[in-house]
Amino acid sequence: MKNYKEIFKRFEIENGFVKETAPAIVDTSRKAALNRKGNVLYNSGDIETARRIFLTTGYTDGLVRIGDYYRSKSRMIDALRMYWIAPDKKKSEPIIERISDIVHQLLTEDER
């Protein structure tokens, strides 16, 4: 059986799965204004700026929409990050199961 470090070395990417920080404390009126701005940015296609705003405010609906966008672009790890932070188990669990299946296949690859 291969060493697990060898297996995962194939998948090393810059900025791998990094835990995002908790949302900053923002007063209610500022949070609402930021969320509106994030929605405008999202709708105009500036997904990354909208993501930063939604992470700052902890706007779960916005985070889920960013996750959906990433999933539509086959960026499953990025989608999982957004769903996990939101938290949206209904959308994160299928991705986790898929990743688990892939890891299982990799770990049993040499046993064949």
C-alpha positions in Angstrom: 0.0 0.0 0.0 1.3 3.5 -0.9 2.2 6.0 1.7 -0.7 8.4 2.1 1.7 11.4 1.7 2.6 10.0 -1.8 -1.1 9.7 -2.7 -2.0 13.2 -1.7 1.1 14.8 -3.1 -0.5 14.3 -6.5 -3.2 16.7 -5.5 -1.2 19.5 -3.9 -2.4 22.9 -5.0 -1.6 26.3 -3.9 -3.9 27.4 -1.0 -5.4 23.9 -0.5 -8.3 23.4 1.8 -7.8 26.3 4.3 -10.2 27.1 7.1 -11.8 30.4 6.6 -12.1 32.7 9.7 -15.3 33.5 11.5 -17.3 36.5 10.3 -16.3 39.9 11.7 -18.7 41.6 14.1 -20.6 44.2 12.0 -23.5 46.3 13.2 -26.9 45.5 11.8 -27.2 48.5 9.5 -23.7 48.2 8.1 -24.2 44.4 7.6 -27.4 45.0 5.6 -25.6 47.6 3.4 -22.7 45.3 2.8 -25.0 42.4 1.9 -26.8 44.6 -0.6 -23.5 45.6 -2.1 -22.4 42.0 -2.2 -25.7 41.1 -4.0 -25.1 43.8 -6.6 -21.5 42.6 -7.1 -22.6 39.0 -7.4 -25.3 39.9 -9.9 -22.8 41.9 -12.0 -20.4 38.9 -12.1 -17.8 40.1 -9.5 -18.1 36.8 -7.6 -14.8 37.1 -5.6 -15.5 40.5 -4.2 -19.1 39.4 -3.3 -17.6 36.3 -1.6 -15.3 38.4 0.6 -18.2 40.6 1.6 -20.4 37.6 2.4 -17.6 36.0 4.4 -17.2 39.2 6.4 -20.9 39.6 7.2 -21.6 35.8 7.5 -24.5 36.1 5.0 -25.5 32.5 4.6 -27.7 32.9 1.6 -24.9 34.7 -0.2 -22.4 32.1 0.8 -24.6 29.3 -0.6 -25.1 31.2 -3.9 -21.3 31.6 -4.2 -21.0 27.8 -3.5 -23.6 27.1 -6.2 -21.6 29.3 -8.6 -18.4 27.4 -7.8 -20.2 24.0 -8.2 -21.5 25.1 -11.6 -17.9 25.8 -12.6 -16.8 22.3 -11.2 -14.8 24.0 -8.4 -16.1 21.4 -5.9 -13.6 22.2 -3.1 -14.4 25.9 -3.2 -18.1 25.1 -3.3 -17.7 22.8 -0.2 -15.9 25.7 1.6 -18.8 28.0 1.1 -21.4 25.4 2.0 -19.5 24.4 5.1 -19.2 28.0 6.3 -22.8 28.8 5.5 -23.5 26.0 7.0 -25.6 24.0 4.5 -25.4 20.3 5.2 -27.8 19.4 2.4 -25.4 20.8 -0.2 -22.1 20.0 1.6 -22.7 16.3 2.4 -23.0 15.0 -1.2 -19.6 16.7 -2.0 -18.1 15.2 1.2 -19.4 11.7 0.2 -17.9 12.1 -3.3 -14.5 13.2 -1.9 -14.7 10.3 0.5 -15.3 7.8 -2.3 -12.3 9.3 -4.3 -10.0 9.0 -1.3 -11.2 5.4 -0.7 -10.4 4.5 -4.3 -7.0 6.1 -4.0 -6.2 4.2 -0.8 -7.3 0.9 -2.2 -5.7 1.5 -5.7 -2.6 -0.6 -4.9 -4.6 -3.5 -3.5 -5.9 -4.4 -6.9 
